[in-house]
Amino acid sequence: MLLFFLLFRLPVIHFDFSDEEYFLTEDEFTLKWIHSVEKEEWLEMYERDGKELLLTETVFKTFGAGVPSDGEIISAEDGFVHMRIDRHLPEMNLTVSENAQTTIITEDRTIPLFELTEDYEFVTISVQRIHLWQYIGGKKL
């Protein structure tokens, strides 16, 4: 049993702020924020795919600064543009701000990242395999 506890590693989505670390055990999440130019809500859907994040889809209201140019438009009737992306990322570096209302959404909860850190703080999001004792003693989102 002790050997299992020492060797077993749990795949998590790792959020590394400058002074705190958080773990998300879900396989997927949505990143939501308010775009600084258009002042409209943007959403990006991510999945944990092996050792990387997979950006599967982005949803936005208007074409403008930062809109991907190589995605496939997905038909939707909700007033938003849905675009399939399917891009692997070894990690994502993100600036979190209250102005942008940077938020993580999972199947069963909403996590306002901007409340977990200082305004305009950087966070690195990546897939990690952590020891069970790290998960037990760590902070979960």
PyMOL commands that set and color helices and strands:
alter all, ss='L'
color gray80, all
select helices_A, chain A and resi 2-7+113-115+132-137
alter helices_A, ss='H'
color red, helices_A
select strands_A, chain A and resi 9-17+21-24+28-34+41-49+52-60+72-74+81-89+91-96+103-105+110-112+121-131+139-140
alter strands_A, ss='S'
color yellow, strands_A
deselect
rebuild
show_as cartoon
